Amino acid sequence: EFVGDTFPVFKFLRPADTAGGERKCLDLALARTERPLTGGGTRDFVTHSDTSITIEDDLARRDFTWNAMALDIVSGEFIDPFGGISDLQNGIIRAVGNPAERFLEDRTRCLRGLRFAATFGFLFEPATWKALISFAPNMNDQRADGEFILKRELVGREFARSLERAPVATLELWEQSGMLGVLFPEIERLARIEQRRDFHPEGDVMTHTKKALAALPANADLSLIIATLFHDLGKATKFQLFDRQTRTALPLEISPEEFSTRHFDPQRHLIKNIDHEIDSEIMAADIMRRYAFAAVPGVDTDLIRYLVREHMFHGLMNWKLAKIEKTLFDRQGRPLWGLYELARVDAAGSHNDMTFAETVKHYIDEMLALREEQAKVPARVLD
């Protein structure tokens, strides 16, 4: 069977390994070359395939050197024209040929390179890193019809996949490359938003967010990782300034970023971010809609919004039991352990006082135990 819209692929059904077993499909693609058109989108190229194209010609169109290797299954020869095996062994990310040309062909390669660096701990070869940084200002470029050249869903997918494996490294690499400020300015600005130091001795909101992400368990659910990243976005918009001595409100005639980086004095100034969780949820919802997070496997956008919105429920101890249960359990009666984890990492990212987090855990444990006991009682007794 011959398939493929942009380049030819031949599909062969292999015989089943056992009688009555499932037949496996083998895809064979011809060696090809690609010629970029305009823009640098994932489909902005034309391909050419024929028997005169060598494997070296085919490998020259790949993104990074260790993706440009091949094995001759007849002779057993290992084909590595660009030094991919050496770069792989040394943990180096190096573009094939001219880095600027590779990124111009497909801007998604910039984000894929950042994901490889974050998840594997690889380092960029200097020319490749320089070219990647130079592309950051162009990641929001649009065609004449208003369509983004770099598809928004690809941004969301690459960012989320990288966060899932290495949240702190992902955030730092996107910062350093300039991609965070271009594609996620709501997150990038957190590095310039100061906090109330008696609650947050660690300093700015970005530092707090990174410490919270670092405190997540290694097997943390992707939705919890994203909720942790988004939980304090609203501190930039709910920024209120008070005189520490008199506790009176002070006018803020400049942006919170400029004040935080140039004028903040923890001895004189008191910062409050009342109801920041409300704005945090609104901003989180906008980001997830903008980059189609709902289409990313493992992402529950409703859960993320709930965790972000409810993470400041410190009045829990004064609530009625019905309200506590409604907050800590979903509609199916399952415990929302993400609220406990977010409370825990929120504390770990600042003062490290786990009192509130442990209170949340206590309530969940007690309610689960009560349900277990009730389940043992015959229904007619309960009636």
QUILINNOR-V997223 format. One record per residue. N is the residue number from 1. RES is the residue in three letters. PHI is phi in whole degrees, 0 to 359 (999 if undefined). OMEGA is omega in whole degrees, -180 to 180 (* if undefined). BURIAL is b if it has 24 or more other C-alpha atoms within 12 Angstrom, else e. Layout:
N&RES&PHI&OMEGA&BURIAL ; N&RES&PHI&OMEGA&BURIAL
//
This chain:
1&GLU&999&-179&e ; 2&PHE&257&-178&e ; 3&VAL&226&176&e ; 4&GLY&113&179&e ; 5&ASP&276&-175&e ; 6&THR&256&175&e ; 7&PHE&208&-172&e ; 8&PRO&284&175&e ; 9&VAL&228&176&e ; 10&PHE&259&-180&e ; 11&LYS&257&178&e ; 12&PHE&239&174&e ; 13&LEU&267&179&e ; 14&ARG&281&176&e ; 15&PRO&300&178&e ; 16&ALA&294&179&e ; 17&ASP&292&-180&e ; 18&THR&227&179&e ; 19&ALA&299&-180&e ; 20&GLY&78&-179&e ; 21&GLY&282&-178&e ; 22&GLU&282&177&e ; 23&ARG&278&-177&e ; 24&LYS&264&-178&e ; 25&CYS&263&178&e ; 26&LEU&242&179&e ; 27&ASP&262&176&e ; 28&LEU&238&178&e ; 29&ALA&252&176&b ; 30&LEU&289&173&b ; 31&ALA&301&-176&b ; 32&ARG&213&170&b ; 33&THR&242&-180&b ; 34&GLU&231&177&b ; 35&ARG&238&-179&e ; 36&PRO&292&175&e ; 37&LEU&264&179&e ; 38&THR&236&167&e ; 39&GLY&99&-174&b ; 40&GLY&100&174&b ; 41&GLY&276&-175&b ; 42&THR&292&180&b ; 43&ARG&244&-177&e ; 44&ASP&272&178&e ; 45&PHE&201&173&e ; 46&VAL&241&-178&e ; 47&THR&246&177&e ; 48&HIS&221&179&e ; 49&SER&230&168&e ; 50&ASP&198&-172&e ; 51&THR&288&180&e ; 52&SER&277&-178&e ; 53&ILE&282&-179&e ; 54&THR&274&177&e ; 55&ILE&295&178&b ; 56&GLU&295&176&b ; 57&ASP&298&-180&b ; 58&ASP&295&-177&b ; 59&LEU&292&-177&b ; 60&ALA&293&-179&b ; 61&ARG&269&-176&b ; 62&ARG&287&-176&b ; 63&ASP&280&-175&b ; 64&PHE&240&-170&b ; 65&THR&302&-178&b ; 66&TRP&278&168&b ; 67&ASN&260&-177&b ; 68&ALA&241&178&b ; 69&MET&236&-179&b ; 70&ALA&210&177&b ; 71&LEU&233&175&e ; 72&ASP&281&-174&e ; 73&ILE&286&177&e ; 74&VAL&272&-177&e ; 75&SER&269&-177&e ; 76&GLY&82&-179&e ; 77&GLU&290&175&e ; 78&PHE&268&-174&e ; 79&ILE&254&-174&b ; 80&ASP&217&-173&b ; 81&PRO&288&-174&b ; 82&PHE&243&177&b ; 83&GLY&74&-177&b ; 84&GLY&295&-177&b ; 85&ILE&294&177&e ; 86&SER&295&179&e ; 87&ASP&295&179&b ; 88&LEU&295&-180&b ; 89&GLN&293&-177&e ; 90&ASN&262&178&e ; 91&GLY&65&-178&e ; 92&ILE&247&173&b ; 93&ILE&258&-178&b ; 94&ARG&230&178&b ; 95&ALA&291&175&b ; 96&VAL&285&178&b ; 97&GLY&69&-178&b ; 98&ASN&277&-177&b ; 99&PRO&301&-178&b ; 100&ALA&297&178&b ; 101&GLU&293&-180&b ; 102&ARG&296&-179&b ; 103&PHE&287&177&b ; 104&LEU&295&178&b ; 105&GLU&296&-177&b ; 106&ASP&203&-176&b ; 107&ARG&291&177&b ; 108&THR&300&-180&b ; 109&ARG&300&177&b ; 110&CYS&300&-178&b ; 111&LEU&289&178&b ; 112&ARG&295&177&b ; 113&GLY&299&177&b ; 114&LEU&296&178&b ; 115&ARG&294&178&b ; 116&PHE&298&-179&b ; 117&ALA&297&-178&b ; 118&ALA&290&-172&b ; 119&THR&282&-179&b ; 120&PHE&255&-179&e ; 121&GLY&72&-180&e ; 122&PHE&283&177&e ; 123&LEU&248&178&b ; 124&PHE&279&169&b ; 125&GLU&296&-170&b ; 126&PRO&308&-178&e ; 127&ALA&294&179&e ; 128&THR&292&178&b ; 129&TRP&296&179&b ; 130&LYS&299&180&e ; 131&ALA&292&180&b ; 132&LEU&298&179&b ; 133&ILE&299&-177&b ; 134&SER&294&-180&e ; 135&PHE&274&-176&b ; 136&ALA&307&-178&b ; 137&PRO&296&-176&e ; 138&ASN&258&-174&b ; 139&MET&286&176&b ; 140&ASN&254&180&b ; 141&ASP&299&-178&b ; 142&GLN&235&174&e ; 143&ARG&281&-179&e ; 144&ALA&299&-179&e ; 145&ASP&273&179&e ; 146&GLY&91&179&e ; 147&GLU&287&177&e ; 148&PHE&291&177&b ; 149&ILE&295&175&b ; 150&LEU&272&-175&b ; 151&LYS&300&-176&b ; 152&ARG&298&-180&b ; 153&GLU&293&177&b ; 154&LEU&288&175&b ; 155&VAL&299&-180&b ; 156&GLY&299&-178&b ; 157&ARG&295&-178&b ; 158&GLU&295&-180&b ; 159&PHE&296&-178&b ; 160&ALA&294&180&b ; 161&ARG&299&179&b ; 162&SER&289&177&b ; 163&LEU&301&-177&b ; 164&GLU&299&-177&b ; 165&ARG&270&-174&b ; 166&ALA&207&-173&b ; 167&PRO&299&-176&b ; 168&VAL&290&179&b ; 169&ALA&299&178&b ; 170&THR&299&-179&b ; 171&LEU&299&-178&b ; 172&GLU&291&180&b ; 173&LEU&292&178&b ; 174&TRP&294&175&b ; 175&GLU&297&-174&b ; 176&GLN&298&-178&e ; 177&SER&279&-176&b ; 178&GLY&90&-178&b ; 179&MET&293&-177&b ; 180&LEU&295&-179&b ; 181&GLY&295&-179&b ; 182&VAL&280&-173&b ; 183&LEU&263&-179&b ; 184&PHE&227&-178&b ; 185&PRO&299&179&e ; 186&GLU&296&178&b ; 187&ILE&276&-176&b ; 188&GLU&301&-177&b ; 189&ARG&292&-179&b ; 190&LEU&299&179&b ; 191&ALA&293&-178&b ; 192&ARG&244&178&b ; 193&ILE&245&180&b ; 194&GLU&282&-179&b ; 195&GLN&228&177&b ; 196&ARG&293&-170&b ; 197&ARG&291&179&b ; 198&ASP&288&174&e ; 199&PHE&263&-175&b ; 200&HIS&229&180&b ; 201&PRO&295&-178&e ; 202&GLU&289&177&b ; 203&GLY&113&-172&b ; 204&ASP&289&-174&b ; 205&VAL&292&179&b ; 206&MET&295&178&b ; 207&THR&300&178&b ; 208&HIS&299&-178&b ; 209&THR&298&179&b ; 210&LYS&296&179&b ; 211&LYS&294&177&b ; 212&ALA&294&178&b ; 213&LEU&298&-180&b ; 214&ALA&294&-178&b ; 215&ALA&275&179&b ; 216&LEU&294&176&b ; 217&PRO&296&-176&e ; 218&ALA&300&-178&e ; 219&ASN&259&-176&e ; 220&ALA&301&176&b ; 221&ASP&296&-178&b ; 222&LEU&301&180&b ; 223&SER&296&178&b ; 224&LEU&292&178&b ; 225&ILE&300&-178&b ; 226&ILE&292&177&b ; 227&ALA&299&178&b ; 228&THR&297&179&b ; 229&LEU&297&-174&b ; 230&PHE&268&-163&b ; 231&HIS&297&-178&b ; 232&ASP&244&179&b ; 233&LEU&303&-176&b ; 234&GLY&289&178&b ; 235&LYS&293&177&b ; 236&ALA&282&-178&b ; 237&THR&260&177&b ; 238&LYS&255&-175&b ; 239&PHE&263&-179&b ; 240&GLN&239&-175&b ; 241&LEU&245&180&b ; 242&PHE&228&172&b ; 243&ASP&282&-174&e ; 244&ARG&295&-177&e ; 245&GLN&281&-174&e ; 246&THR&267&-178&e ; 247&ARG&62&176&e ; 248&THR&266&-179&e ; 249&ALA&291&178&e ; 250&LEU&247&178&e ; 251&PRO&292&178&e ; 252&LEU&246&-173&e ; 253&GLU&266&176&e ; 254&ILE&234&-178&e ; 255&SER&291&176&e ; 256&PRO&304&180&b ; 257&GLU&294&-179&b ; 258&GLU&293&178&e ; 259&PHE&299&-176&b ; 260&SER&297&-174&b ; 261&THR&273&-174&e ; 262&ARG&237&-170&e ; 263&HIS&234&-175&e ; 264&PHE&292&176&b ; 265&ASP&232&-176&e ; 266&PRO&298&177&b ; 267&GLN&281&-176&e ; 268&ARG&253&-169&e ; 269&HIS&252&176&b ; 270&LEU&238&-179&b ; 271&ILE&254&174&b ; 272&LYS&232&180&b ; 273&ASN&228&-176&b ; 274&ILE&298&179&e ; 275&ASP&64&-179&b ; 276&HIS&296&-179&b ; 277&GLU&295&178&b ; 278&ILE&293&178&b ; 279&ASP&293&179&b ; 280&SER&301&180&b ; 281&GLU&295&180&b ; 282&ILE&299&-179&b ; 283&MET&291&178&b ; 284&ALA&298&179&b ; 285&ALA&298&-180&b ; 286&ASP&295&179&e ; 287&ILE&298&-177&b ; 288&MET&293&176&b ; 289&ARG&288&-177&e ; 290&ARG&299&-175&e ; 291&TYR&248&173&b ; 292&ALA&52&179&b ; 293&PHE&299&-178&b ; 294&ALA&298&180&b ; 295&ALA&274&-179&e ; 296&VAL&276&178&b ; 297&PRO&304&178&e ; 298&GLY&89&-179&e ; 299&VAL&257&175&b ; 300&ASP&249&-174&b ; 301&THR&295&178&b ; 302&ASP&295&178&e ; 303&LEU&295&179&b ; 304&ILE&300&-180&b ; 305&ARG&298&-179&b ; 306&TYR&294&-179&b ; 307&LEU&299&180&b ; 308&VAL&296&-177&b ; 309&ARG&294&-173&b ; 310&GLU&260&-172&b ; 311&HIS&288&180&b ; 312&MET&255&-176&b ; 313&PHE&263&-175&b ; 314&HIS&288&176&e ; 315&GLY&276&-175&e ; 316&LEU&311&-174&b ; 317&MET&296&-179&e ; 318&ASN&261&-178&e ; 319&TRP&276&171&e ; 320&LYS&287&-175&e ; 321&LEU&302&-179&e ; 322&ALA&297&180&e ; 323&LYS&290&177&e ; 324&ILE&299&-179&b ; 325&GLU&296&180&b ; 326&LYS&296&-179&e ; 327&THR&282&-171&b ; 328&LEU&268&-180&b ; 329&PHE&231&179&b ; 330&ASP&277&-175&e ; 331&ARG&293&177&e ; 332&GLN&270&178&e ; 333&GLY&83&180&e ; 334&ARG&271&-179&e ; 335&PRO&293&178&b ; 336&LEU&267&-178&b ; 337&TRP&297&177&b ; 338&GLY&300&177&b ; 339&LEU&294&176&b ; 340&TYR&295&-178&b ; 341&GLU&297&179&b ; 342&LEU&293&176&b ; 343&ALA&297&-179&b ; 344&ARG&293&-177&b ; 345&VAL&287&175&b ; 346&ASP&298&177&b ; 347&ALA&289&-180&b ; 348&ALA&297&-180&b ; 349&GLY&276&-180&b ; 350&SER&222&-173&b ; 351&HIS&274&180&e ; 352&ASN&66&176&e ; 353&ASP&273&-173&e ; 354&MET&267&-176&e ; 355&THR&303&-178&e ; 356&PHE&294&180&b ; 357&ALA&301&-180&b ; 358&GLU&291&175&b ; 359&THR&295&177&b ; 360&VAL&300&179&b ; 361&LYS&299&180&b ; 362&HIS&300&-180&e ; 363&TYR&297&180&b ; 364&ILE&297&180&b ; 365&ASP&300&-178&e ; 366&GLU&295&-180&e ; 367&MET&291&177&b ; 368&LEU&293&178&e ; 369&ALA&295&179&e ; 370&LEU&297&179&e ; 371&ARG&296&179&e ; 372&GLU&295&178&e ; 373&GLU&292&180&e ; 374&GLN&296&-179&e ; 375&ALA&293&-179&e ; 376&LYS&278&-177&e ; 377&VAL&276&179&e ; 378&PRO&303&-177&e ; 379&ALA&303&-177&e ; 380&ARG&292&177&e ; 381&VAL&289&180&e ; 382&LEU&295&179&e ; 383&ASP&293&*&e
//
